[in-house]
Amino acid sequence: MSQACDLQPAFKNIGDHTFEEFIEMATLFHNYPAPGLLIGGYMVEEARKHMPEGTLYEAISETTWCLPDAIQMLTPCTIGNGWMNVLNLGRYAMSLYDKHTGEGVRVWLDIHKIPKDSEILVWLMKEKPKQEQDSEKLRREIGGYGADILSTTPITIPKPKLIKRSKGKVTPCSSCGEPYPSAHGALCRACQGESPYAGHTTLSMPSNIVFPVPEELKTVPANTALGKNAVHDMTSILPGTSKGAAFKRGDTFGAGDLCRLQQMGKNNVYVTDAEVGNDWVHEDDCANAFATAMCGTGVSTKGEPHEGKVTLIAELDG
């Protein structure tokens, strides 16, 4: 028969909170007192002990599971205010550091300090399915060991990474019409193919705005473009030396091209695995149509389009 967890006075406090109080706080904030959140409480308080009084600090969580909530519960650092950075490194660890100097401390759940017969080890290493783990024993062990199963080390955050986040310039997306940070590219990330919604559209889109990027056309990180085909010419500029198409429409990206793309500032590239619908026209076809319309008497086009451009030449002198 299942019994309630026996919370004994021997359990170690989490900062100014008793273990029982923190369980109630975790339940309210996280919906249930997850083991990772309870351990996270001890981790955060251990880190705070190493930060000088009055220090303005920021936080890093090295996992997306539970630990970020412990940081948000016990410190001023949240995802919303930008004082916490969640890096999914897959390690149960977190850091606090002086937001001006970068000096701080890293705390992690140390597998070498966890007893071999501990239920904490079963939970951490996923030795049993969740439904087969002894949740009551696990919670008792967490409260009993407290910070004894944690380790710490000094850390330094490099100066360039201490720069405060900023949206930078904001501009309306030329596809959906919604404002977004222009640093994200020519279109907002949703219209670049990152929208989580099926058939994503914006109902308030003005009638004079162009169609969203077709679903067949996607952007992918340059370092994952191996074997993909370029869907348009891509210009490389070497100031004072050269300017031209480093990649032509239809070129296949090889292993040696990935570094070259990044050197060109192309951190993301457009690719497609299917034919784009008839509502869309390729830039080369647009260039040809536009050039033909622009040509009057005595003017003609020269060569095929490149980089979305067509050269116009005079057929007559004068």
Legacy VTK file of the C-alpha trace (Angstrom):
# vtk DataFile Version 3.0
C-alpha trace
ASCII
DATASET POLYDATA
POINTS 318 float
0.000 0.000 0.000
1.406 3.411 -0.963
2.119 5.797 1.911
2.851 9.522 1.947
6.476 10.538 2.019
7.740 10.770 5.602
9.360 14.224 5.741
11.614 14.143 8.782
13.180 17.181 10.554
16.581 15.770 9.528
15.947 16.919 5.994
18.170 19.796 4.985
16.787 23.229 4.304
16.908 24.813 0.867
18.087 28.302 1.701
15.543 29.873 4.056
12.956 27.232 3.203
12.429 23.875 4.864
12.314 20.886 2.534
8.556 20.637 3.159
8.061 24.302 2.248
10.071 23.954 -0.937
8.010 20.928 -1.974
4.872 23.081 -1.667
6.537 25.901 -3.633
7.635 23.465 -6.347
4.126 22.053 -6.607
2.644 25.517 -7.104
5.263 26.634 -9.620
5.993 23.425 -11.545
2.702 21.543 -11.032
4.457 18.770 -9.078
7.648 18.465 -6.957
9.826 16.846 -9.607
13.073 15.274 -8.329
15.123 17.446 -10.677
13.480 20.573 -9.302
14.126 19.555 -5.684
17.777 18.824 -6.434
17.868 22.068 -8.402
16.819 23.955 -5.274
19.909 22.689 -3.433
22.079 23.476 -6.467
20.901 27.077 -6.683
21.412 27.691 -2.971
24.874 26.107 -3.096
25.793 28.446 -5.943
24.443 31.483 -4.082
26.738 30.693 -1.136
29.743 31.263 -3.414
28.566 34.629 -4.741
29.728 37.696 -2.760
26.997 39.673 -1.005
25.460 42.330 -3.224
26.659 40.787 -6.502
24.422 41.306 -9.509
24.527 37.910 -11.150
23.123 36.002 -14.087
22.552 32.277 -14.481
23.143 29.423 -16.905
21.213 26.152 -16.861
22.869 23.318 -18.763
19.610 21.413 -19.150
16.071 22.288 -20.183
14.602 19.831 -17.656
13.316 21.222 -14.301
16.517 23.029 -13.312
15.570 26.332 -15.024
12.470 26.470 -12.836
14.552 26.141 -9.655
16.667 29.088 -10.818
13.572 31.167 -11.554
12.018 30.293 -8.189
15.040 31.200 -6.044
16.842 33.992 -7.924
15.967 37.149 -9.875
17.172 35.352 -13.031
14.408 34.413 -15.462
14.138 33.641 -19.140
11.866 36.636 -19.611
14.228 39.250 -18.141
17.193 37.767 -20.001
19.266 37.062 -16.875
19.108 33.301 -17.424
20.496 31.431 -20.412
19.307 27.844 -20.962
21.910 25.815 -22.853
20.760 22.284 -23.592
24.124 20.616 -22.974
22.384 17.612 -21.455
24.212 17.946 -18.122
22.524 18.462 -14.777
24.484 21.566 -13.872
24.020 25.322 -13.461
26.120 28.414 -12.901
25.809 31.848 -11.364
28.231 34.565 -12.430
28.831 38.284 -11.881
27.096 40.002 -14.789
29.898 42.592 -15.030
33.060 40.524 -14.538
31.907 37.053 -15.605
33.395 35.502 -12.441
31.197 32.891 -10.808
30.629 29.290 -9.792
29.352 26.148 -11.500
27.427 23.490 -9.541
26.692 20.005 -10.820
25.112 16.775 -9.630
28.222 14.677 -9.037
27.723 11.018 -9.903
30.826 10.109 -7.864
29.174 11.411 -4.684
25.925 9.510 -5.111
25.866 6.155 -3.253
25.742 3.144 -5.587
22.516 1.837 -4.032
20.807 5.230 -4.120
17.456 5.789 -5.798
18.891 9.110 -6.972
21.314 7.173 -9.156
18.450 5.083 -10.538
16.609 8.306 -11.440
19.657 10.103 -12.860
20.847 7.202 -15.038
17.329 6.104 -16.022
18.057 2.578 -14.794
14.324 1.941 -14.409
11.233 3.370 -16.131
9.738 6.271 -14.197
6.714 4.233 -13.066
9.027 1.626 -11.530
11.147 4.084 -9.547
10.539 4.457 -5.818
9.395 8.082 -5.730
9.032 8.245 -1.961
12.528 6.876 -1.358
13.913 9.188 -4.017
12.404 12.261 -2.361
13.622 11.204 1.097
17.160 10.741 -0.243
17.152 14.142 -1.946
16.091 15.857 1.278
18.573 13.837 3.310
21.647 14.323 1.145
20.928 17.922 0.169
24.057 19.556 -1.216
26.279 16.607 -0.204
25.861 15.059 -3.686
26.856 18.266 -5.477
30.250 19.620 -6.543
31.349 23.159 -7.390
34.114 24.829 -9.353
34.961 28.470 -10.157
34.114 29.586 -13.688
34.683 32.645 -15.863
32.370 33.783 -18.648
34.359 35.398 -21.520
33.783 39.139 -21.929
32.145 38.880 -25.398
29.418 36.658 -23.925
28.553 39.227 -21.240
26.936 41.551 -23.785
23.329 42.278 -22.832
20.864 40.785 -25.273
19.068 43.232 -27.549
16.488 42.901 -30.283
18.288 45.535 -32.312
16.381 47.136 -35.172
12.795 45.941 -35.586
11.118 45.927 -38.998
7.860 44.565 -40.494
8.275 41.196 -42.217
7.810 41.610 -45.956
5.941 38.298 -46.019
3.525 38.235 -43.052
3.683 41.912 -42.071
4.454 41.289 -38.373
7.328 43.220 -36.719
10.472 41.169 -35.981
14.224 41.797 -35.295
15.764 42.530 -38.695
18.940 40.716 -37.597
17.035 37.459 -38.194
17.241 37.965 -41.938
15.167 39.212 -44.850
12.051 37.532 -43.393
10.909 36.713 -39.867
11.889 33.232 -38.689
8.327 31.950 -39.009
8.216 32.890 -42.687
11.690 31.367 -43.160
10.134 27.998 -42.351
10.554 27.822 -38.545
6.880 28.313 -37.666
5.545 25.440 -35.505
2.057 25.888 -36.924
0.581 24.029 -39.902
-0.276 26.404 -42.723
0.924 29.409 -40.715
-0.575 32.699 -41.879
-1.237 36.072 -40.292
-4.888 37.099 -40.551
-4.051 40.795 -40.324
-1.662 40.608 -43.278
-2.186 43.687 -45.507
-3.483 42.961 -48.988
-0.396 44.483 -50.615
2.012 42.110 -48.858
3.493 39.244 -50.871
2.612 35.623 -50.146
4.448 33.834 -47.292
7.389 31.690 -48.304
6.035 28.375 -49.688
6.193 25.361 -47.410
8.445 23.516 -49.897
11.132 26.181 -49.434
12.925 26.033 -46.078
15.947 27.557 -44.400
18.444 25.261 -42.719
21.660 26.022 -40.793
24.597 26.157 -43.201
26.420 23.408 -41.307
23.537 20.991 -42.058
23.295 21.785 -45.784
25.619 18.968 -46.897
24.188 17.310 -50.013
21.481 19.956 -50.458
21.125 22.016 -53.638
21.341 25.795 -53.805
18.016 27.224 -55.010
19.480 30.583 -56.068
22.814 32.195 -56.894
24.759 33.230 -53.781
27.085 36.220 -53.968
30.534 36.361 -52.391
32.190 39.748 -51.952
35.894 40.233 -51.269
36.265 44.013 -50.816
38.592 45.487 -53.417
39.191 42.063 -54.982
36.116 40.398 -56.399
32.334 40.117 -56.371
30.483 37.227 -57.937
28.414 34.110 -57.514
30.231 31.672 -55.242
27.385 29.199 -55.692
25.045 28.896 -58.653
21.460 27.728 -58.697
21.442 23.926 -58.591
24.939 23.546 -57.105
25.213 20.794 -54.498
26.829 21.798 -51.218
29.848 19.633 -50.446
31.742 19.227 -47.175
34.253 21.900 -48.162
31.482 24.382 -48.925
30.041 24.531 -45.401
32.948 26.545 -44.002
32.902 28.759 -47.089
29.222 29.546 -46.537
29.922 30.649 -42.991
32.848 32.792 -44.145
30.429 34.509 -46.542
28.117 35.249 -43.609
25.581 32.673 -44.806
24.678 31.011 -41.530
21.374 29.818 -43.015
20.584 28.782 -46.589
17.396 28.150 -48.543
16.839 24.584 -49.733
13.925 22.620 -51.154
13.203 18.929 -51.477
10.180 19.372 -53.744
8.913 21.494 -56.591
7.539 24.852 -55.483
3.934 25.538 -56.526
2.927 27.550 -59.574
2.118 30.627 -57.473
5.866 31.263 -57.176
8.366 32.243 -59.862
12.120 31.766 -59.583
14.265 34.903 -59.383
15.959 34.058 -62.698
12.592 33.930 -64.472
11.599 37.203 -62.806
14.863 38.794 -63.926
14.313 37.667 -67.524
10.707 38.895 -67.562
11.613 42.232 -66.004
14.583 42.746 -68.334
12.470 41.979 -71.403
9.850 44.491 -70.272
12.533 47.127 -69.678
14.138 46.718 -73.100
13.027 49.277 -75.619
14.188 49.879 -79.161
17.929 49.375 -79.480
18.325 47.564 -76.125
18.662 43.825 -75.569
19.660 41.378 -72.830
23.070 39.764 -72.641
23.582 36.249 -71.347
21.646 34.310 -68.753
20.531 35.793 -65.413
23.003 35.548 -62.539
22.457 36.511 -58.908
18.975 37.670 -59.834
20.274 40.173 -62.384
20.330 40.476 -66.170
22.724 42.691 -68.128
21.164 45.127 -70.605
23.256 46.306 -73.570
22.784 48.945 -76.246
22.498 47.580 -79.793
23.313 50.953 -81.361
26.017 53.536 -80.797
25.160 56.920 -79.380
LINES 1 319
318 0 1 2 3 4 5 6 7 8 9 10 11 12 13 14 15 16 17 18 19 20 21 22 23 24 25 26 27 28 29 30 31 32 33 34 35 36 37 38 39 40 41 42 43 44 45 46 47 48 49 50 51 52 53 54 55 56 57 58 59 60 61 62 63 64 65 66 67 68 69 70 71 72 73 74 75 76 77 78 79 80 81 82 83 84 85 86 87 88 89 90 91 92 93 94 95 96 97 98 99 100 101 102 103 104 105 106 107 108 109 110 111 112 113 114 115 116 117 118 119 120 121 122 123 124 125 126 127 128 129 130 131 132 133 134 135 136 137 138 139 140 141 142 143 144 145 146 147 148 149 150 151 152 153 154 155 156 157 158 159 160 161 162 163 164 165 166 167 168 169 170 171 172 173 174 175 176 177 178 179 180 181 182 183 184 185 186 187 188 189 190 191 192 193 194 195 196 197 198 199 200 201 202 203 204 205 206 207 208 209 210 211 212 213 214 215 216 217 218 219 220 221 222 223 224 225 226 227 228 229 230 231 232 233 234 235 236 237 238 239 240 241 242 243 244 245 246 247 248 249 250 251 252 253 254 255 256 257 258 259 260 261 262 263 264 265 266 267 268 269 270 271 272 273 274 275 276 277 278 279 280 281 282 283 284 285 286 287 288 289 290 291 292 293 294 295 296 297 298 299 300 301 302 303 304 305 306 307 308 309 310 311 312 313 314 315 316 317
